[in-house]
Amino acid sequence: MFGNGPRYVVRVLLPAALSLASFGAVAQAPAARAPQTTATGSAPAGTASAAAPRPAGGPAAFKIVTASERGTYIQIGRDLAKFIAPPAQIELEALPSAGSPENIHRLRYEEGVKLALVQSDVYQAFINQGRAGDKAADAIIRPLRVVLPLYNEEVYFVVRADSPMNYVHEIRDARINVGPMRSGTAMTTTTMYRLMFDQALPDTRLTFMTHEEALFKLTGDKSVDVVAIVAGQPAKLLTDMKAEARSLIKLLKLDPENPASKAALKTYFPSTVKATNYPNLLTEDLQGMAVKAFLVTYDYNLAGTQARLSQFARSLCLNFDSLQSQGHPKWKEVSLDLPQLGQGWSYFPATARELGRCAAMRPPPKPVRVCTTEQKILGLCD
């Protein structure tokens, strides 16, 4: 089945823009900056009025760190840059990254990075490490603040089409690629494995290749049995695959009644991967698991930065319909409500105030007119 050679694998599973020479490339590490001295360890008080002042001057140059160029996060970041940032007088640049752990470090230390997209389990892992006595983890995560919970990101386990595995709980003895080091996929996959099997994924069966390189290994020399991918559906990496992909790979499904699956679902969320999103891979919907995505910032106490982010939250409220109608399909799953967060998590006060007033700021929905048959016949109502 897989005797067509590496060129066939690349053509079917990977985009034309990627060449074999690109495999193994890693993201350049960001230039570190000294920890910010303009933020407090807790929510700032009394530094911004209830109605934040409009920032003076021209647009501010902000950056948001996302994930892979072919993932969902970078599309979400670009949507924010296109629809939300300009009305807030912000020029927002969406930057690719290795994933959530790197994003947390870059938000904390990289100049110009004011926003980050972060998986819930990665954020919680930093909090847990800090509570366990890791001073570095505590110093990194303690000043970070949530702007808005977003949506669930699906977790995909990709295997060869002829693999005897059909369910997620069957990966226990497999050689698994968990994505690049310091990626959200690596954190999610290793955490999920530990929850399912009550042990760490052995180093001898663990690799940290990019998704593209791992897919090539999966179907080429078969040195990988499972490729784990975390991305909100529809995930570009999977939607870009050709129709022949189904002869090469398949996705594992979740058996929610299996004890290992039940253990994972205490932390992660049940999800349905839609066949309509991946017609070249699926003939029917598939049960799976997901992790929550969050929009995160830093606990800034400078009035100017607070004002910019306050305007950003106001624009998010007023232009939310544009995100849902013209942005990535995942925006349809997002709500502007601010639910209670877990212990150790906090909202950024300046944005929380604006989003808390969002319902009052948004225009009321237009009443839906119900047309009678007689009105339609008379041309009085559509």
DADA-V533629 format. One record per backbone hydrogen bond with DSSP energy under -1.0 kcal/mol. CO is the residue of the C=O (numbers start at 1). NH is the residue of the N-H. If there is no record, write none. Layout:
# DADA-V533629
CO;NH, CO;NH
This chain:
# DADA-V533629
5;9, 6;10, 7;11, 8;12, 9;13, 10;14, 12;242, 15;18, 19;22, 20;23, 22;25, 38;301, 60;91, 62;93, 63;114, 63;115, 64;95, 65;117, 67;97, 68;71, 70;237, 72;76, 73;77, 74;78, 75;79, 76;80, 77;81, 78;82, 79;83, 80;84, 80;85, 85;88, 85;90, 86;89, 89;60, 91;62, 93;64, 95;66, 99;103, 100;104, 101;105, 102;106, 103;107, 104;108, 105;109, 106;110, 110;113, 112;63, 115;65, 116;296, 118;294, 119;123, 120;124, 121;125, 122;126, 123;127, 124;128, 125;129, 126;130, 127;131, 128;132, 129;134, 130;133, 133;135, 134;138, 135;139, 136;140, 137;141, 138;142, 141;144, 143;299, 145;297, 146;348, 148;295, 151;293, 153;291, 154;231, 156;229, 157;252, 158;227, 159;250, 160;163, 166;253, 167;170, 168;171, 171;174, 175;225, 175;226, 176;207, 177;228, 180;183, 182;102, 183;187, 184;188, 185;189, 186;190, 187;191, 188;192, 189;193, 190;194, 191;195, 192;196, 193;197, 194;198, 202;205, 203;206, 205;176, 207;178, 210;214, 211;215, 212;216, 213;217, 214;218, 215;219, 216;220, 217;222, 226;177, 227;158, 229;156, 235;239, 236;240, 238;241, 242;245, 244;247, 245;248, 245;249, 248;161, 250;159, 253;168, 255;258, 258;262, 259;263, 260;264, 261;265, 263;266, 264;267, 264;268, 269;290, 271;288, 273;286, 274;277, 278;281, 278;282, 286;273, 287;254, 288;271, 289;155, 290;269, 291;153, 292;120, 293;150, 294;118, 295;147, 295;148, 296;116, 297;145, 298;300, 302;306, 303;307, 304;308, 305;309, 306;310, 307;311, 308;312, 309;313, 310;314, 311;315, 312;316, 313;317, 314;318, 315;319, 319;323, 320;324, 321;325, 322;326, 323;327, 328;331, 329;332, 330;333, 331;334, 342;345, 346;146, 348;352, 349;353, 350;354, 351;355, 352;356, 353;357, 355;358, 357;361, 358;362, 372;376, 373;377, 374;378, 375;380, 376;379
